Amino acid sequence: MKVSLQPTLNDVNLDAHQATSQRQLAVSISAIANNSQRQVPLNLCLILDQSGSMKGQPIETVKQAAQTLVDRLQPDDRLSIVVFDHRAKVIVPNQTVNNPDYIKRQIDRLYAEGGTAIDEGLKLGIEELGKGKKEAISQAFLLTDGENEHGDNDRCLKLAQLAASYNLTLNTLGFGDYWNQDILEKIADAGGGGLSYIQHPEQILEEFGRLFDRIQAVELTNAYLLLSFIPKVRLAELKPIAQVAPDAIELPIQQDTYGRYTVRLGDLMKDSERVVLANMYISQLPEGKHTIASVQICYDDPAVDQTNLLSDNIPVEINVVRDYKPVNNPQVQQYVLALAKYRQTQLAELKLQQGDRAGAATMLQTAAKTALQMGDRSAATVLQDNATRLQSGEELSESDRKKTRIVSKTVLQDQEG
């Protein structure tokens, strides 16, 4: 197994006369599949909301989706299932899937009642997932339709960070219109997974299937991006690094004793790119070609039970010229726009929370224009429609807000091409 690692600057030319220049560095990362290697077992935990609001079609569809997943697992894969209302309990302890009928019977016994304590479910789910993580791809699906009314949101975030430190990935699925998008996004971002919005019960099956396909594509785990810069290069002070594909996530960075920056990526999928964008400033350099940075990936390969492996160290070069003419890279520009769309939408949400409806509408319009610039027509429509609603004095529904958050983070499948 190898890592595909490609750094690209938004402009490879630099003005020799300029005291300081700003550049964006896009780093594309994916695992390269080696078909001779054995399939790595999956270690999956379902953390399912069975509170009273899930009664009827929602809980029945969740049962169906969970049982469909059982059918897709191999006998040496592992599964655990945790359910929560105002308490949490393990209904399927972590085990290999060599008795799928028993697991399905446990799923069939799910019933909806009580309140919602997400953190209790998350705690038990992480414990179960941790029991089967050796030489496996470990991920959780956390599905809820409500606010964490009997729990503590700060505790949820700390548990997500703990899961990431144990190389466990958390995906969150918000069902219906009354879940807390802020906390589910924070859990997914901290846990290295994705946030999904399921508006109608019949979409649960499709979304579970889509996430399962992504898990099956994971080849490498516990990946970190390592960034080194020459002394004349510095990162921007505010939010210098973010993931921009497959979805937008603000990424925390750490600096080691050698001055190298590390960014946790988590799981890497085969032939499916993760793209990280770094915003940096370059001080004046003499004419000629210069290596201004280098990028490397540190990762684990569960297929061969090896940890802390290193990819090749790839240099980042820039061409300093006296007669400067920009050489803009259109793909990096798309990534810059994707991050702008996300951050503009975040600003709009903040203004709305502060009661500044006019400011929120203006920012949503700006985000809509950014989406159009990058060819993301569906996002542009959602963002502009919501701006128009605010300008006409309407309130945004919970559904409107959820759709806004999702389209701000990613380009939906039906928008591509």
N, C-alpha and C positions, 0 to 999 in steps of 0.2 A: 504493500500500500504506500502510495506517495501522495504528496500534497501539491495541488496546482496553486501557484502563488504568483500574482501578476500586479505589480505596482504601476500606476499610470498618473502622471501629473496633468492638471488641466491645461498647462501651457509649459512646454519643455524649454522655451526660450526665456532668457532673463536679461533685463536691461543693465548693461555694465555701469550706466550713469546713475542708476536709481539707488538711493541710500537703503531703502527697505522695500521689499516686494512681498505681496501675499500670494500664496499658492494653495491649491487643494490637491491632496494626494489620495487617489482612490486605490484601495488594495482589494483585489478580488481573490477569494480563497475558496477552494473546494477540495474534496477528497477525490482521488482518481481510483476508480474501481479496478481491482485485480481479480479477475474471475477465477484464478486458481486457488484463492483463499477460501476457507470454509465460511459458511454463513454464521455471523455472530448471533447468538440467541438474544431475544428481546426480553426485557424485564419491565412489564407494564403494570401500572397501578391506576385503577379508576376510582376517583374520589367524587361521589355522586350525592347531590342534594336530594333528599327525600322529605323536605319540609312540606307543610300542608298546601302551599301554593302550587306544588307540582302535581296535585291530585288530578286524576283523569287521564286525558291523552298524553300530557307531557311525561308522566312517570311510565306509562305503558310504552311510549316510543323510546325512552331511555333504556328500558329493559330490552327491547328489540335490538337497539343499536349495540348494547353491551353483549348480547348473545351472538350477534353477527360477528363482533370482534373475536369472540371465543373461537368461532369456526375458522377464522383466518390465522389463528396462532398455531405454531408447530408444537409437537409434544415436548420438545426440550426448551421451549419458551416458558417464561414465568409470568404469572398473573396474580395480582392481589386486588381486592375490592373493599373500599371503605365507603360507608354511607354516613350522612350526617343530617340531623335536624337541629334541635337545640343542644343535642349531644352528638357524639360520634361513636361508631362501632365498626369493627372489622367483620365483614360477612364472608370473605374468602381470604384466609391468610396466604402470604406469599408461598406459591407452590408451582411446580411444573404443570403444564396443561396436558397431563396424561389421563385425566378423567374429566373431559369437557362436560359430560352430562351432569355430574355433581355440581360443577360451577354454574351451569345454566339453571339448575334447580334453585340454587341460592339466589341467583339474580331474580328469578321468577317470584320470590317471596318479598321483593321490595314493595313497600307501601308508603304513601305520603301522609305525614302528619307532623305537627309541631312547628317550631321556629327554625332559625338558621344560625349556625355557629361554624363559619367557614374555617376559622383557625383550628378548631378541634379536629375537623376532618383532615385538614392539611397536615397537622402533627402526626396523626395516626398513619396517613398515607405515606409520608416521608419515612417513618419507621419501617413500614412494610416494604417499601421500595428498597431501602437500605439493606434488607436481609438477602436480596437476590442480585446485588449489583456486580459481583465479581464476574469478570469476563462476559459482560452483557451490555446491551444498550438500554439504559434505564430512563424511562420517561413516565410522567403522570398526566392524566387528563382530569382536570378539576372542573366540574360542571355545576353551575348554580343559577338560580333564577331570582335571587333576592339579595338584599343588603345583609351585612354581617351583624344582624341585630343582637345576637346573643354572644358575639365575639369581639375581638380586639384587632382592628386593621393594622396597627403597628406591629402586632405579633405576627400577623400574616406575612408582612414584608420581611421580618427577621427570619421566619421559617423558610421563606423562599431563598434568602441569602445563604442560610445554612444548607439547604438542599444543593445549591450550586457548588458550595465548598466540598460537598461529598460527590460531585460529578453526577448529580441527578437533575433531570430537565423537567420543568413544570410548564404544561400548556393549560391555558384557562379558556373556558367556554361559557359565555354569558348567554343565558336562555331567556327569551322574552324581553321586556323593556324596563324591568325594575331592579336590575343588578347594578352594582357600583362599578362603573367603568374605570374609575381611577385606581381602585385597589386591585381589580383583576388585571389591569395593564401592568401595574407595578409588580405583581406576583410573576406574571409571564416574563417581563423584562429581566427582573432579578434572577428568575429561574431559567433563563436562556431559552424559553419556549415562545409560543405564539399566542395571540389573543384572537378568539373567534366570537362572532356575534351570530346567534341562532335566533332568528325572529319568530319562526313558526316550528311546531313540533316535528313536522315531516322533514325538516332540514337536519335534524340531529343525526340520522343515519348517514347522510352525505358527509357531514362535517367529521364525524368519527372516522369514516372511511378515508377522507382526505388526510387527516392527521396521521392515521395508521400508515398510509403510503409514504408520508414523510419520514416516519420512524424507520420504516424498512430501508430507506435510502441512506440512513446514517452508517458511516463506515469508521469514522474516527471520533474520539471523545476527548473531553477535557482540553480543548485546544485554546492556546493563547497566541495572540499576535504580539511579536516583539519588535519594537521600533527603536532604531538608533539614529541620532542626528549629529551632524558635525556642529562645532560650537557656534557657527554663524547662523544656525537654524534654530528657531524656537516655535513651540506650539502656541496657538492662540490661548489667551488666558481663560476665556469663558466658553465652556462646552466645546473643547477642541476636537473631540473624536465622537463619531456616531456611526451606527450601522445604518445603511440606506437601502439594502436589499438582502433578503426578500421583503423585509419591512423595516420601517424606521424605528430605531431604538437609541436613546442616549446611552452611551457606554462610559462607565467609570474607568479611569486609568490610574495606574500606580507606577511609581518610578523606583527602580532598584538602586543599589549602591554604586553601580557602574554608570548611572545616568540613563539607562535604557528604560523605555516605557513598555508596560505590559497591559494588554487589553484582553479580558476573558471573552472567548467566543463560544465555548461549550462544544456542542456536537457539530461535526462537519458531515454534510451529505455528499454522496458520490455524484459527480457531474452536475451539481447544483450550487451555484455561486452564493457565497456570503460576500457582501461588499461593505468595506469600512472606509469612511471618508475622514481624513485628517486635515484640519485647517492650520496652516503654519505661515510664519514670516521668515524671510531670508534676507540677511544683511548683505551689503554690497560685496561682490566677489570680482576678482580679475577676469579678463576675457578667457574664454576656453571652456572645455568640458570639465565639470566637477561632479564627483559623487557626493551628494548632500545628505543621503540617508541610506539605511538598509533595513530590509524587512525579513522576518523569519517567523516560522510557526513552530511552537512547542506543542506536542500532542501525545495522546495515548492511543495505542492500537489494540483494542480488546481481542481481535482475531488471533493475535500471537501473544497476548498477555504481556505487552511491553508498554512501559510508561516513560514519559519525559523524552520522547523522541524529538529530533530536530530536523526541520526541512532545510534545504539549501538556504543560504543567506543571500538575498537578492538585492543588488545595489540599485539606488535611485539616482539617475544622472540628470543634470541640467546643463543647458548650453548658454553660457554668458556671452552676449554679443554687443558690439558697439552700436551697430545700426539695428536697433530692436524692432522686430515685427512679431506680434503674437501668433502663436500656433495653437489655437484653441482645440481641445479634444472634445468632440460632441458627446461622447459617452459619459465623460466625467461631468460635463455640463448637465446632463440628465440627472446624475446623482446629486449634484448641487441643488437642482430644482426640487428633487424629491424631498430632500431635507428641509428646504425652505417651505414647501407645502405643509410639512408636518409641524414645523415650528410656528408658522403663521396661524395654523388652526389652533394650536395650543394657546397662543396669545388671544385669539378670539374667545376661546372657552374661559380664559382667565378674566377677560373684560366682562363677559356675560355674568360670571360669578360675582363680580364687583358691582353689577347693576348698570354697567355702561353698554347699553344696547346698541347705540349708534357706533361706538368704537368696535364692538363685536361684529356688527354687520360689515363695517369697512374692512376689518381683517379677514373675514370670510370671503369677501369679494376679491381681496388681494390673493388669498389662497386659491380661489377659483381660477384667477388669471394665471397663476403659477402652474396649476394643474393643466390648463389648456396649452400653455407653452410646452409642457412635456408630453402632450398628446393624450393625457389622462382625462378623456371626455366625461366618463361616468362620475369621477370625483368632482370635476368642474360643475356638473349639473347639480349634484347634492349640495355642494358648498354654496353655489349661487342661489339655489332655491331657498336655503336656510337664511342667507343674507336678505333675500327679498321678503321673507316672512317677518324677520325682525324689523325691517324698515317699514312694513305695513302695520306694525303694532301687534302682530301675533306672537304667541309664545312658541318656543320650540318644544315639540313633544319629546318624550323620553326616546322614542324610536329615532327621531331626527338627530338627537345628540349622539346616540350609539352609532348611527350610520356615519356621522361626521367624523367620529374618532377612528372608525375602521378605515374609511377612505383616505384619511390623513396619513395613515401609517403605511399603506401598501397600495399597489396597483392591482385591482381585482382581476381574476382570470379572464372574465369576459371583456376586459378592456384591452387585452394585449393583441398586437398584430394589426 
